[in-house]
Amino acid sequence: TVTITHSRTKDLPAYVRNADIVIAAIGRPNYVQGDWLKPGAIVIDVGTNKIDDPTTEKGYRFVGDVDFEAAKEVVGAITKVPGGVGPMTITMLLQNTVKAAWNIAGKSQS
């Protein structure tokens, strides 16, 4: 059963704890905590949040909506931020752009 929740869902951690697959796209850095996650769950972190980090050259870094360090100890698999779904998004955008160009040109793809 697919369950859609949001940041204001009552007892959100309980919903997350029961999920085999979690797709996080909430827009808040490290919002989903490791103890919310079911052991062995698959986590796809779509969030991209810029946070201050004086230890980096730029003074900031990007993190996801899931607390990666805590989650990786619990889950079966998790996408990293950056480098997780971003590259796949770009790949699919390019693939669909090529498909659209072929369709506009009236040519068949092989």
Contacts in CASP RR format, 6 or more apart in sequence:
PFRMAT RR
TARGET T0000
AUTHOR 0000-0000-0000
METHOD contacts of the structure
MODEL  1
TVTITHSRTKDLPAYVRNADIVIAAIGRPNYVQGDWLKPGAIVIDVGTNK
IDDPTTEKGYRFVGDVDFEAAKEVVGAITKVPGGVGPMTITMLLQNTVKA
AWNIAGKSQS
3 15 0 8 1.000
3 19 0 8 1.000
5 12 0 8 1.000
5 15 0 8 1.000
5 16 0 8 1.000
6 26 0 8 1.000
7 26 0 8 1.000
7 28 0 8 1.000
7 31 0 8 1.000
9 15 0 8 1.000
12 36 0 8 1.000
13 33 0 8 1.000
13 35 0 8 1.000
13 36 0 8 1.000
16 22 0 8 1.000
16 32 0 8 1.000
16 36 0 8 1.000
16 37 0 8 1.000
16 38 0 8 1.000
17 36 0 8 1.000
17 37 0 8 1.000
17 38 0 8 1.000
18 38 0 8 1.000
19 38 0 8 1.000
19 41 0 8 1.000
20 38 0 8 1.000
20 41 0 8 1.000
20 42 0 8 1.000
21 41 0 8 1.000
21 42 0 8 1.000
21 43 0 8 1.000
21 44 0 8 1.000
22 32 0 8 1.000
22 37 0 8 1.000
22 41 0 8 1.000
22 42 0 8 1.000
22 43 0 8 1.000
22 44 0 8 1.000
22 66 0 8 1.000
23 44 0 8 1.000
23 46 0 8 1.000
24 31 0 8 1.000
24 32 0 8 1.000
24 43 0 8 1.000
24 44 0 8 1.000
24 45 0 8 1.000
24 46 0 8 1.000
24 47 0 8 1.000
24 64 0 8 1.000
24 65 0 8 1.000
24 66 0 8 1.000
25 46 0 8 1.000
25 47 0 8 1.000
25 65 0 8 1.000
26 32 0 8 1.000
26 47 0 8 1.000
26 65 0 8 1.000
27 47 0 8 1.000
27 49 0 8 1.000
27 65 0 8 1.000
28 49 0 8 1.000
28 65 0 8 1.000
29 49 0 8 1.000
29 51 0 8 1.000
29 63 0 8 1.000
29 64 0 8 1.000
29 65 0 8 1.000
30 49 0 8 1.000
30 63 0 8 1.000
30 64 0 8 1.000
30 65 0 8 1.000
30 66 0 8 1.000
30 67 0 8 1.000
30 68 0 8 1.000
31 65 0 8 1.000
31 66 0 8 1.000
31 67 0 8 1.000
32 43 0 8 1.000
32 65 0 8 1.000
32 66 0 8 1.000
32 67 0 8 1.000
32 71 0 8 1.000
33 67 0 8 1.000
33 70 0 8 1.000
34 66 0 8 1.000
34 67 0 8 1.000
34 70 0 8 1.000
34 71 0 8 1.000
34 73 0 8 1.000
34 74 0 8 1.000
35 70 0 8 1.000
35 74 0 8 1.000
37 43 0 8 1.000
37 71 0 8 1.000
37 74 0 8 1.000
37 75 0 8 1.000
38 74 0 8 1.000
38 75 0 8 1.000
39 74 0 8 1.000
39 75 0 8 1.000
39 76 0 8 1.000
40 74 0 8 1.000
40 75 0 8 1.000
40 76 0 8 1.000
41 74 0 8 1.000
41 75 0 8 1.000
41 76 0 8 1.000
42 75 0 8 1.000
42 76 0 8 1.000
42 77 0 8 1.000
42 78 0 8 1.000
43 66 0 8 1.000
43 71 0 8 1.000
43 75 0 8 1.000
43 77 0 8 1.000
43 78 0 8 1.000
43 79 0 8 1.000
44 78 0 8 1.000
44 79 0 8 1.000
44 85 0 8 1.000
45 64 0 8 1.000
45 65 0 8 1.000
45 66 0 8 1.000
45 68 0 8 1.000
45 78 0 8 1.000
45 79 0 8 1.000
45 80 0 8 1.000
45 81 0 8 1.000
45 84 0 8 1.000
45 85 0 8 1.000
46 65 0 8 1.000
46 85 0 8 1.000
47 64 0 8 1.000
47 65 0 8 1.000
47 81 0 8 1.000
48 62 0 8 1.000
48 64 0 8 1.000
48 81 0 8 1.000
48 82 0 8 1.000
48 86 0 8 1.000
49 62 0 8 1.000
49 63 0 8 1.000
49 64 0 8 1.000
49 65 0 8 1.000
49 81 0 8 1.000
50 60 0 8 1.000
50 61 0 8 1.000
50 62 0 8 1.000
51 60 0 8 1.000
51 61 0 8 1.000
51 62 0 8 1.000
51 63 0 8 1.000
52 59 0 8 1.000
52 60 0 8 1.000
53 59 0 8 1.000
53 60 0 8 1.000
53 61 0 8 1.000
62 81 0 8 1.000
62 82 0 8 1.000
63 81 0 8 1.000
64 81 0 8 1.000
66 78 0 8 1.000
68 78 0 8 1.000
68 80 0 8 1.000
68 81 0 8 1.000
71 78 0 8 1.000
72 78 0 8 1.000
79 85 0 8 1.000
99 109 0 8 1.000
102 108 0 8 1.000
102 109 0 8 1.000
END
